[in-house]
Amino acid sequence: MLNKDTYIPYGKQQITEEDLNCVINIMKGSHLTQGEEVPKFEQYISSLTQAKYGIAVNSATSALHLSCLAIGLQEGDYLWTTPNTFVASANCGIYCGAKIDFVDISEDDGLIDLNCLEKKLEQANLEGKIPKILVVVHLAGTSCAMAEIKKITEKYSIAIIEDASHAIGGQYNNEPVGNCKYSDICVFSFHPVKIITTAEGGMVTTNSRRLADKIRKLRTHGITKDPGEFIREDNYPWSYEQHEIGYNYRMTDIQAALGNSQASRLGEIVIERNRQLNSYKVLIKDKNLPISLLKIPDNVISAVHLAVVQLDEYNPNRHLNLFNFMRSNGIGVQVHYSPVHLQPFYRKMGFREGDFPKAEKYENNAFSIPLFPGLTEEQQLRVIDVLHQGLK
Ligand SMILES: *Cc1c(COP(=O)(O)O)cnc(C)c1O
């Protein structure tokens, strides 16, 4: 039954002639990296998100790592995130020697549960284990309730990182995700399955000059070329100084050229994604299917990275059978995500089944169905048709 020509993946990139021309232009020029295209991309994304600073890096994973370092996360500290995310949201804490803990999700939107957060913080406060960093994840492109999160966390002085890997182009309270109004740092991913792509790539946005300077320096070995910052007095015209240990996490100009071209379509892409999500919603309702899409709050415009459906009645067996039925009929469904705390690496730290029941339930009740620019109406009808058959 499986046929390569009719297989529909859950997500994929869209590359236009214009994208190709932009990339070729840079490849024919003088700077494949460290040219003008990267600063241009940073400028573009920071103005689009209305953040003061944008720093491009080679992945969102690198962006998360540098963000944690810049905030000063270290051994003995805690980083909290939700279990229903990609492992990178937690791994960034491990890179810095910190301990990881999780806050469960709410079932109807897959986002951090604010009640769980509030209670867990009260408990952590009693034990003197308040986290230094909270990474909130805008799952499927839908912003978390940032104002409420800020209100709950501010009395404990916790740094907030928004993992907006899914959410570029989205809005919260009529303002762009990434403006960092309620957070210290926001991180985007440009992996090909995400909203816009640079193949591999990521971006940090922040309004803090101190964090931006630090991240920029750590991105390139901990080196500064600014004579104003030099410590040695015997400097030469060719001098640069390394002040701390950093990395090579730079984005190339080839990638940034693709990013600039893609970002110029961001508005249209987000509209198209919302349109497709809405079509699914209508079709699910028309056919009276016993499944629901994730909830999106009224004050959020989701970037719609994923179209996630959940069975109205929790039934792991039915979920597994339906998942297999979809795959064997050429519909590329996927579960986003298997909870991070149950990964073997995190189990070694003592996490186990039952720790975060709502995230565990979600894994066995939800999956993403195809949604990407260029997905046709006919293909959407086929997805719904196969779902319909599988649910009979
Ligand atoms: C994709 C993703 C990342 C990592 O992004 P890369 O650019 O591949 O490093 C981190 N967090 C979430 C939630 C993601 O979906």
The ligand as an SDF file (V2000), in Angstrom:
LIG
                    3D

 15 15  0  0  0  0  0  0  0  0999 V2000
   13.6150   21.4700   16.8970 C   0  0  0  0  0  0  0  0  0  0  0  0
   13.6060   21.8070   18.3320 C   0  0  0  0  0  0  0  0  0  0  0  0
   14.7630   22.1370   19.0530 C   0  0  0  0  0  0  0  0  0  0  0  0
   16.1430   22.0130   18.4770 C   0  0  0  0  0  0  0  0  0  0  0  0
   16.2930   22.6970   17.3080 O   0  0  0  0  0  0  0  0  0  0  0  0
   17.6130   22.5020   16.4170 P   0  0  0  0  0  0  0  0  0  0  0  0
   17.6380   23.7410   15.5870 O   0  0  0  0  0  0  0  0  0  0  0  0
   17.3980   21.2590   15.6220 O   0  0  0  0  0  0  0  0  0  0  0  0
   18.7740   22.3990   17.3330 O   0  0  0  0  0  0  0  0  0  0  0  0
   14.6350   22.5270   20.3600 C   0  0  0  0  0  0  0  0  0  0  0  0
   13.4330   22.5740   20.9650 N   0  0  0  0  0  0  0  0  0  0  0  0
   12.3010   22.2480   20.3200 C   0  0  0  0  0  0  0  0  0  0  0  0
   10.9990   22.3460   21.0410 C   0  0  0  0  0  0  0  0  0  0  0  0
   12.3560   21.8270   18.9980 C   0  0  0  0  0  0  0  0  0  0  0  0
   11.2390   21.4560   18.3580 O   0  0  0  0  0  0  0  0  0  0  0  0
  1  2  1  0
  2  3  1  0
  2 14  2  0
  3  4  1  0
  3 10  2  0
  4  5  1  0
  5  6  1  0
  6  7  2  0
  6  8  1  0
  6  9  1  0
 10 11  1  0
 11 12  2  0
 12 13  1  0
 12 14  1  0
 14 15  1  0
M  END
$$$$
